[in-house]
Every structure is written in C-alpha cells, then in structure tokens.
Amino acid sequence: MFTIVDFNNFWSPSGGGVRRYHLQKMAFYEQQSEVLSVFVMPDSKTFTEKKSDGLIIEHVDAYRFPGNWEYRFIWKQSQIRPILKKYMPDVIEVGSPYILPSVVRCAAKKICPNAALLSFWHADFPITYVERPVTNKLGSTLGALCRKIAFWYARQEFRNYDGVQVSCKEVLDRCDANGLPKSHWIPLGCDIQMFSPDKRDEELVKKLKDGDPERLTIFFPHRFCEEKGIELLLGAYDILSAKLNSEPALVLAGTGPYLPQVQDAVKKHPRIQYAGFIKSIDEMARHYASVDLGLALSGWETFGLSILESMACGNAQIGAYTGAAAEHVKESNAGVTLETRSPEALANAIVELYHSDLTQKKKNARLYAEKFSWNDCFKRQLELYKNISNQKRKS
C-alpha cells in the first residue's frame, strides 16, 4: 500500500490553518482504502489510533512550550525512527522548518532511503518570524541580513529534500529565488457547503446590531498575536468608531499572547465581545455568515484558510497588501487591501469597504471561494506524491 507519513510541529489543538489542513487531510484519507496516511501528532503521551484502513494517527509524547501556546516539539531520533520502521513510507512530509526536517532526513536515510522527502511551507518564517520583527526593532538593513541567514538555514534544513509544497504564488516565487528545493503549487481548500451564506443566524445578527440596522459587524477568529493583526485592530477601533459615528460590533475568537489585551478591550468597550476559542466548525460558519465583513490582516499568510472560509460565507474582505491575503482579495475583487499597516489605514479601509457596493463584493467573495475544494487539493497532492516517489525510486 502506498504510504505517507506526516510530521508537523506546527500542529496545535487550538491552532488555525495548519490544524485545519491536517484535519481535512485526515478526513480525506480516512475514506481511502488503497493509500495509507499516518499523521504523527505531538501529544502528551504515546499511543496509536487507527481511524480506518486509510488513516492512522501516531500520538507521540513531545515537549510542550510554556505560556498560552499549545505547541509540542518532536525533535529526537527516538521519536521518529520507530514510526519510520513501522510504516516504511513511500513519502514523508515535514510541515515545520525548525530542526525537525534535518532529524527526519537523517532517520529516513538509514531506515527508508527510497522515501520521497517533501516539505510543506506552512509558514514563510524567514519573512514572518525573522525579517519582520528584526526590522521593526533594529531597522531594515539588519532585517534583510537576518532574512538571508534564515533562508540559508532553511536550505540546510531541507537539503536533499525532493520538493517544497507552497500554497501562495508570491511565496512560491520567493522560495525558488532563495534556492530551496523545487516548489510545487498546492492550493488548499474550503468546505463551501459548511461555510456558506446559508449559515446566517438572524438572531445573532439582531444581537450584534442591537437595535441599529446600520451598525457595522465584524468577526475576527484569528490567533491573538501581532502577526495576525490583533494589535492593529484594537488600535483602530476608536478611530473607526469616530469615523462611523457608531461603535462597531466586534467579535473576537481565539487565544494567544495578546489575550490580556483582548480582555482589557472587552472591559473597555461594550461592543467588543470575546467568544473564547471556537472549536465547532459549524459555530465558526454561523459567526462568519452573520457579520458584514472579514479581516485578513496578516501580510505573511501562505494561503489563509480562514480568509477563504470567511469569503465562502459571503464576507467581503479587508486584506493585507502582501501575501495570500492580498492575492485572494485582488483576484476575487471582493474587498480592499491596506495601503499601509497602521490603525489609521485599517480604519480608512474598513470605512471605504463598508460604504462601497458591499452586496456585489459579498457575491464576488462567495464565487471566488467556490473555486477551491479540499477534495481537489488532496487529489492534486496525492498525484504529486506518487510522481515524486516514482522519480525517486527510478533515480
């Protein structure tokens, strides 16, 4: 049986896009009978969970990072070798770039040297986690230098890998320009039946509008960190309220290092609500479909699953000016991109979008989201797996 093993330290039980990718991937392979997918899940204990003939979850006891994060880190050969020996995979996918790729490569070289090694570029970390914060604190010259070092590190980690999967065309071009293994465009998907304008809940709409049918309503279900724009949004709220002469209803959902700031904003502003971490997909869709517009403020998304889910629910978008957010907004003609990353620019963009032909932009958003499906994503990916595996075995 053709066998795939997935390793990813970006998995988190309260994560966003990476978690959704793996959940959808597991759902796809759970229905397969001729292909076996094994997801290696960082966990608090080690055990095997067989879901079907096509899907097995190998839970591995792994170190948990302190704080509000729920990430665990697999990095030891003793955690990896038993999995590879047990399944002797045809393809190994590594979805996180820190240490794990080289550890997996060394283990695979000894145990299953014919296995194809692929990465999935879930996070554009040389830009997002290296250049950007360094530039913000120490200036663009040092930031650019650190970006080069980060890409050098990525080349070492993914040395001798057979390919890199990327879901954003801008990021794909950047990976190729920086000498990573050959990139392959694998656009992710969206469950357009689950995420639909039909999920609109008039009771929730009424509650959020609170007697004012013109009140702007916004749903922000993203990780509470600077990268996702939570600080930007909270900073824009008073400016936006003044420009609209009304306090918008803002529902925040999620967790992260800026949770204390979110809680402070809820205490200060009666129209800002905290919905906690929403685990139910149906509840997410209900909130998306019951508000006026969506915010995709991270300029470093490598696909932006939440953007597509919001668009599938009929939400026009405010998008960052770079990355997948800009790509989705521009190609769909369903929103406005930020001119600069500042609270004032965000408030201006929201006002512009709200006073535009919002009905047509909502229709554009839904039509664009309908072009993507998880089934197509994983069929395309499986074909890539098999092609690269065949090439590897012939070489």
Salt bridges, closest charged atoms under 4 A:
ASP6 OD2 - LYS25 NZ 2.80
ASP43 OD2 - HIS59 ND1 2.70
GLU49 OE2 - LYS51 NZ 3.28
GLU49 OE1 - HIS59 NE2 2.68
ASP53 OD1 - LYS50 NZ 3.53
GLU58 OE2 - LYS86 NZ 2.80
ASP90 OD1 - ARG393 NH2 2.71
GLU93 OE1 - LYS25 NZ 3.24
ASP124 OD2 - ARG174 NH2 2.53
GLU131 OE2 - ARG147 NH1 3.35
ASP162 OD2 - LYS392 NZ 3.21
GLU170 OE2 - ARG174 NH1 3.46
ASP201 OD2 - ARG286 NH1 2.66
GLU202 OE2 - ARG200 NE 2.88
ASP210 OD2 - ARG271 NH1 2.47
GLU226 OE1 - ARG132 NH1 2.13
GLU226 OE2 - ARG341 NE 3.99
GLU227 OE1 - ARG223 NH2 3.31
ASP238 OD2 - LYS268 NZ 3.86
ASP238 OD1 - HIS269 NE2 3.59
GLU247 OE2 - HIS269 ND1 3.91
ASP282 OD1 - LYS199 NZ 2.93
GLU283 OE2 - ARG286 NH2 2.56
GLU283 OE2 - HIS287 ND1 3.65
ASP292 OD2 - LYS209 NZ 2.97
GLU301 OE2 - LYS228 NZ 2.59
GLU309 OE2 - ARG20 NH1 2.18
GLU344 OE2 - LYS243 NZ 3.41
GLU370 OE2 - ARG366 NE 2.96
